[in-house]
Amino acid sequence: MAAISHCRKIFRFNRIHFFQTSAAAADAKETGLYGFPHLKTPNGFQRFVDDAIERAGELVNHISTMPSSAEIIRAMDEISDTVCSVVDSAELCRHTHPNREFVEQANVASMRMDEYLHFLNTNHNLYNAVMKAELEGNVVNKETQRAAHYLRVDFEKGGIHLCDDKLERVNQLNMDIAQLCRKFNANIADDPGYVDIHPAIRIPKRMRHIGMPICCPAGSSTKGCRLATDPVSLISILQLVSDAEVRKLAYIQGNSVPHANLDVLDKLIAARHELAQIMGYKSYAEFSASPNMASSVDVVMSFLHELSSMVKPKADEEFVKLRDYKRRQMGQIFTDLEPWDETYYSAMLKGSNFDLDSSVIASYFPLPQCIEGLKLLVESLFGATFRNIPLAPGESWHPDVLKMSLHHPEEVVALVCNFSNNPSTVRLNHGEVETLFHEFGHALHSLLSRTEYQHFSGTRVALDLAETPSNLFEYYAWDYRVLKTFAKHYLTGETIPKKLVDSMRGAKKMFAATELQRQIFYAMIDQKLFGEQDSPPRDTISIVSDLKRQYTSYKQVEGTHWHTRFSHLLNYGGGYYSYLYAKCLAAAIWKNVCEEDPLSLKTGTALRTKFLQHGGAVEPVELLIDLAGEGSIRYSNGGVIPDIKALSEEMNIP
């Protein structure tokens, strides 16, 4: 929450990283990593940081002379853009570069820039200049006035307006919070948990590659298997292992690590609560909601309760359906549906009802064809070309990286999107295709942004609006009119059959209410943990347990603490409800704007000119009403909530 912050131009998918570079890099004969000449070698990060700090310093000095309001805002925006170029490059390098020396230098650069960001965000000369620009009001246009206002608000989110003692405490709390977040993530990575299964035959053959052979117990001649219970492995175990005892062991172990994060989370909650109170808010959740459409915890909670009431009857029906299916499969009419049963029996029931085979589905989604699908989507919707262009020597960190240019005939700018691409033999399951379209929605939000200031570019919008484009583009990954344009069998070239897509859509809807209820439960956890605190504080296990009983159909397993590896509590503290805002808003936009003709230029023009190109330069409510109509949102207790009607109709909930 700072005036000078990350650009957020990187969008991650487990096989692809989208990121935006300047068009100029495309013409360079020889350059460095990501098109920056400094980054020809790992040590170039040091010069990259030095030059960024030097240029930012020149701009700070210029602002300190109190030039015109418009000049102040332009200079502030250039500082942000200059700093972001380094910060985002270092971030991408740390997560993708195969060369350890590059990664180490990127880490050093990241730490140096963090220190410099602290200097900028506590600089009273900059803050006073921004206040001058906002108060004078004699600025060039509405976007500049809006930029001045939000720069001032962002400065104050860092406590710069407080007395020295309070500001010092806020700075210390922010450093503590950052350290606790790093520790939380490190604990998740270091302690994934594991279970030892004897004999190994209890594990399906197709899963044994993820396990490690272990010695047999004393007196036994059979070998065992050690299975990790990190989130990815745990899902596979719960879905594929028929042995209920193995699933139970894995579920309990996977949801009981890392134990150390119980203490880390307690400290994080306390630190954020103290920070919020110093800033004049009742809770961190209130502090988080205040700049967004919701504006308050009361509005967030009323939305979540409304959504919960809407979905509960259908979620209860789905629970009974799954429980009864388990009883029929086991031939036991009184057995309960346990938490470790849900994934296994729901996959089995979907498979039996819709005759789906994940390997058959994946055969229609080779990665190159999926990339071709993105090209066709851009051309059809926006009348733009999205084509491969050559990488300059030194620009890429891996030979499989592709560089593509997005060009619109009505613009003067060509934008470049780079992403890493796996070999052509890779085939995606449909969940990965959906994720690809989700992340491409984020990328388009940046690529099509036409704001005057970088501060408002693309995804730099209110938190509870930011996920709307990505959720909207998930619909494109499920629509047969879209899929038939690119989903071709990797061997025969056959277009994916409509019957198969219909079955996939049917399976998706089968437990949609349960999944929505789960997301509401997650949002409730977030609101409760970072809401007003009890005295004395309750332990987080009992809080989560109570919420699970209240907002889901499943029982809490004693001693488990799934939330200690729920990393969204770090990045979206007090703001996880935003995913549900986005889900409702995307449903309304799809229904009112896209569903009739999702690939038409008319649809794309509406999305581009009424929403995507504005970034954060226009109030979210104005954008949504202009695009999807007044019925897409409504006002409540001083805030704004999305209408849930489109989502409820989509889910066939009366």
Secondary structure, 3 states (H helix, E strand, C coil): CCCCCCCCCEEEECCEEEEEECHHHHHCCCCCHHHCHHHHCCCHHHHHHHHHHHHHHHHHHHHHCCCCHHHHHHHHHHHHHHHHHHHHHHHHHHHHCCCHHHHHHHHHHHHHHHHHHHHHHCCHHHHHHHHHHHHHCCCCCHHHHHHHHHHHHHHHHCCCCCCHHHHHHHHHHHHHHHHHHHHHHHHHHHCCCEEEECCHHHCCHHHHHHEEEECCCCCCCCCEEEEECCHHHHHHHHHHCCCHHHHHHHHHHHCCCCCHHHHHHHHHHHHHHHHHHHCCCCCHHHHHHCCCCCCCHHHHHHHHHHHHHHHHHHHHHHHHHHHHHHHHHHCCCCCCCCCCCHHHHHHHHHHHHHCCCHHHHHCCCEHHHHHHHHHHHHHHHHCCEEEECCCCCCCCCCCCEEEEEEECCCCCCEEEEEEECCCCCCECCHHHHHHHHHHHHHHHHHHCCCCCCHHHCCCCCCHHHHCHHHHHHHHHCCCHHHHCCCCECCCCCCECCHHHHHHHHHHHHHCHHHHHHHHHHHHHHHHHHCCCCCCCCCCHHHHHHHHHHHHCCCCCCCCCCHHHHCCHHHHCCCCCCHHHHHHHHHHHHHHHHHCCCCCCHHHHHHHHHHCHHHCCCCCHHHHHHHHHCHHHEEEECCEEEECCHHHHHHCCCC
